[in-house]
Amino acid sequence: MPIRPAAMAGSWYPGEPERLAAEIDVYLEAATLPPLPGRVVALVSPHAGLRYSGAVAAHAYKTLEGRGRLTVVLVGPSHRAAFVGVSVHASGAFETPLGPLAIDEAMTARIVGAHPLIVDAARPHRDEHSLEMQLPFLRHVVPDSAIVPMLMGTQSREEVTALAPVLAAAAAGRSDVVLVASSDLSHYHPAPIANALDAEVVGDVERFDSEGLMARLERTQGHACGGGPMVAVMIAARMLGATQGTALRYADSGDAGERDKGRVVGYLAAAFCA
């Protein structure tokens, strides 16, 4: 069984299991959730270093506490490999310091080839952090879960249009499937500018306006580095019966770490519920 080694353990998050679990517990215990209208179908979660975005990501994964075994479909942007289409890591497992997360190979078999742009390609996943930063939370909160790892190459409207219905078809009729879009928001603006830019994206999420978000991303590139995954997951979630988007937590990198508000990255946790 091919194992994708953890690439960021020991740098972006602790590599020691006890220390990693303890840090995640601190974030989860501090997270408070608003009332949600129903079952969580999909989530948005950030993917920066744990010390920066972990407090926000915890709000997304806290919604999964108490759920049984899940298949979690992870859709993120490719930061390090350039390609067109959607790369699926279709077999094996992803390693974490807390133990491996197996890939749901039955689901990847239904997804790969469902559209010509969606292919089995493990190489782009090798050094990518956008999905890996979700795994410690998943392994800690729902340890028996399986994953479906997917990276979008260009995040174009064409890729979104190809991917969304495939996600919905693969998850149809299954209450044990949760979709996760991995995305940070604006990058390296002073906090007042970043917060204003990010508020527009948060507004699209809370209005459950996938078309509005896609159009915004096409007009103003760079204000959500995983905007394509966000839009694809929103469209698929609506196809699966989700009716409401809820922002669970917004913050920027200046709220953690060195608390530098002069050049921040925005983070959002959100849920789409049926």
C-alpha positions in Angstrom: 0.0 0.0 0.0 1.7 3.3 -1.1 2.1 5.7 1.9 2.4 9.4 1.3 4.8 10.5 4.0 4.1 13.6 6.1 6.0 16.5 4.5 5.3 19.2 7.0 5.6 17.4 10.3 8.2 19.0 12.5 8.0 22.3 10.7 4.4 23.5 10.0 3.1 21.4 13.0 4.7 19.3 15.7 6.1 16.0 14.7 5.8 14.4 18.1 2.4 12.7 18.6 1.8 13.8 22.2 2.8 17.4 21.5 0.7 17.6 18.3 -2.4 16.1 20.0 -2.0 18.5 23.0 -1.9 21.5 20.7 -4.9 20.4 18.7 -6.8 19.9 22.0 -6.1 23.4 23.1 -7.6 24.8 19.9 -10.6 22.5 20.0 -11.3 23.3 23.6 -11.2 27.0 22.9 -13.5 26.8 19.9 -17.1 27.8 20.3 -19.6 27.1 17.6 -22.8 28.9 16.6 -26.0 26.9 16.4 -26.0 24.9 13.1 -29.2 24.2 11.2 -28.6 20.6 10.4 -26.1 17.9 9.4 -22.7 19.2 8.2 -22.3 18.4 4.5 -19.2 20.4 3.8 -16.6 22.6 5.4 -14.0 25.3 4.6 -10.8 25.1 6.6 -7.5 27.0 6.3 -4.1 25.4 5.7 -1.3 27.6 7.2 1.1 26.5 9.9 -0.7 25.2 12.9 0.3 28.0 15.2 -1.2 30.6 12.8 -4.4 28.9 11.5 -5.0 26.1 14.0 -7.4 28.1 16.2 -9.6 28.8 13.1 -9.4 25.3 11.6 -10.4 23.9 15.0 -13.9 25.5 14.5 -14.4 23.5 11.3 -13.3 20.2 12.8 -15.1 20.7 16.0 -18.3 20.2 14.0 -17.3 16.6 13.4 -16.9 15.7 17.0 -19.1 12.7 17.9 -19.5 11.6 14.3 -18.8 8.0 13.4 -16.5 6.8 10.8 -16.4 9.3 7.8 -15.1 9.5 4.4 -13.7 13.0 4.1 -13.2 14.4 0.6 -10.4 16.9 0.7 -10.1 19.4 -2.1 -7.2 21.9 -2.1 -5.1 24.1 -4.3 -1.7 22.9 -5.7 1.0 25.3 -4.5 4.1 23.5 -5.7 3.1 21.5 -8.8 1.8 23.1 -12.0 -0.8 21.2 -14.0 -4.2 21.5 -15.6 -7.1 19.5 -14.1 -7.7 17.7 -10.8 -5.1 15.4 -9.3 -6.5 12.5 -7.2 -4.2 10.5 -4.9 -6.2 7.4 -5.6 -4.7 4.6 -3.4 -2.8 3.9 -0.2 -2.7 6.2 2.8 -1.4 9.6 4.1 0.9 9.4 7.1 0.5 11.7 10.1 2.4 11.7 13.4 -0.9 10.5 15.0 -1.2 7.5 12.6 -2.2 7.0 8.9 -5.4 8.0 7.2 -6.4 5.4 4.6 -7.7 6.5 1.2 -11.2 5.4 0.4 -10.2 3.6 -2.8 -13.8 2.6 -3.7 -14.7 6.3 -3.9 -11.6 7.4 -5.7 -12.3 4.7 -8.3 -15.7 6.3 -8.9 -14.2 9.8 -9.2 -11.1 9.2 -11.3 -12.0 9.4 -15.0 -15.5 10.6 -14.3 -14.4 13.6 -16.3 -11.3 13.9 -18.5 -9.9 16.6 -16.3 -10.0 14.3 -13.2 -7.0 12.0 -13.1 -5.1 9.6 -10.8 -1.8 11.4 -10.2 0.0 11.1 -6.9 3.1 13.1 -7.7 1.5 16.6 -7.2 0.6 15.5 -3.6 4.1 14.7 -2.6 5.2 18.1 -1.1 1.8 19.8 -1.0 0.6 21.3 2.3 -2.9 22.3 1.6 -4.4 18.9 2.3 -1.7 17.8 4.8 -2.6 20.6 7.2 -6.2 19.1 7.5 -4.9 15.6 8.5 -3.8 16.1 12.1 -7.3 17.5 13.0 -9.0 14.6 11.1 -6.9 11.9 12.6 -7.5 13.3 16.1 -11.2 14.1 15.9 -12.4 11.2 13.7 -9.5 8.8 13.8 -11.2 5.9 11.9 -12.1 8.0 8.9 -10.9 7.6 5.3 -9.9 10.4 3.0 -10.2 11.2 -0.7 -7.3 13.6 -1.5 -7.8 16.0 -4.5 -5.8 18.9 -5.8 -6.9 21.5 -8.3 -4.2 22.7 -10.7 -5.5 26.0 -12.1 -8.7 26.4 -10.1 -10.4 27.6 -13.3 -14.1 27.8 -13.9 -13.6 24.8 -16.2 -12.1 22.7 -13.4 -14.8 23.8 -11.0 -17.5 22.9 -13.5 -16.0 19.5 -14.1 -15.4 18.6 -10.4 -18.5 19.8 -8.6 -21.0 17.3 -10.1 -18.5 14.5 -9.7 -18.1 15.2 -6.0 -21.9 15.3 -5.6 -22.4 12.1 -7.5 -19.8 10.2 -5.5 -21.3 11.4 -2.2 -24.9 11.0 -3.1 -27.0 9.1 -0.6 -24.2 8.9 1.9 -24.5 10.7 5.3 -21.0 9.5 6.2 -19.3 11.7 3.6 -18.1 15.3 4.4 -16.5 17.5 1.8 -13.7 19.9 2.9 -12.3 22.8 0.8 -8.9 23.8 2.0 -8.2 27.5 1.5 -6.6 30.6 3.1 -8.0 34.0 2.2 -6.1 37.2 1.3 -2.3 37.3 1.6 0.2 39.9 2.9 -2.0 43.0 3.2 -2.2 45.2 6.2 -4.9 43.8 8.5 -7.6 46.5 7.7 -7.2 45.9 4.0 -7.1 42.1 4.4 -10.1 42.0 6.7 -12.1 44.1 4.2 -11.2 41.9 1.3 -11.9 38.8 3.3 -15.3 40.1 4.4 -16.4 40.0 0.8 -15.5 36.3 0.5 -17.1 35.5 3.9 -20.2 37.2 2.7 -20.4 35.0 -0.4 -20.0 31.9 1.8 -22.7 33.0 4.2 -25.1 33.8 1.3 -24.1 30.4 -0.1 -23.4 32.2 -3.4 -21.0 30.0 -5.3 -21.5 31.9 -8.5 -20.8 35.2 -6.8 -17.7 33.9 -5.3 -16.5 32.4 -8.6 -17.1 35.7 -10.3 -15.3 37.6 -7.5 -12.3 35.3 -7.8 -12.1 35.8 -11.5 -12.2 39.6 -11.1 -9.7 39.8 -8.2 -7.2 37.0 -8.2 -5.5 36.1 -5.0 -8.1 36.8 -2.3 -8.6 33.1 -1.6 -5.8 30.8 -2.6 -8.1 27.9 -2.5 -11.0 29.7 -4.1 -11.6 27.0 -6.8 -11.9 24.2 -4.1 -14.3 26.5 -2.2 -16.6 27.1 -5.1 -16.5 23.4 -6.2 -17.4 22.2 -2.7 -20.1 24.8 -2.3 -21.8 23.7 -5.6 -21.5 20.0 -4.7 -22.8 20.7 -1.2 -25.9 22.3 -2.6 -26.4 19.4 -4.9 -26.3 17.2 -1.8 -29.0 19.1 -0.1 -27.1 21.8 1.9 -29.2 24.9 2.2 -27.2 27.3 4.4 -23.6 28.5 4.7 -22.3 29.5 8.2 -19.0 31.3 8.9 -17.7 29.6 12.1 -14.6 31.7 12.6 -12.6 34.3 10.8 -9.2 35.6 11.9 -5.9 36.6 10.4 -2.3 35.6 11.0 -1.8 38.7 13.1 -4.1 37.3 15.7 -1.5 34.6 16.4 2.3 34.1 16.2 4.1 37.4 16.4 0.9 39.3 16.2 2.2 41.3 13.2 -0.8 43.2 11.7 1.2 44.8 9.0 1.3 41.9 6.6 -1.3 39.2 7.3 -3.0 36.1 5.8 -6.7 35.6 6.3 -8.3 32.4 7.6 -11.9 31.2 7.5 -13.7 28.1 8.9 -17.2 27.6 7.5 -19.8 24.9 7.4 -22.6 24.1 4.8 -25.5 22.2 6.4 -28.5 20.3 5.1 
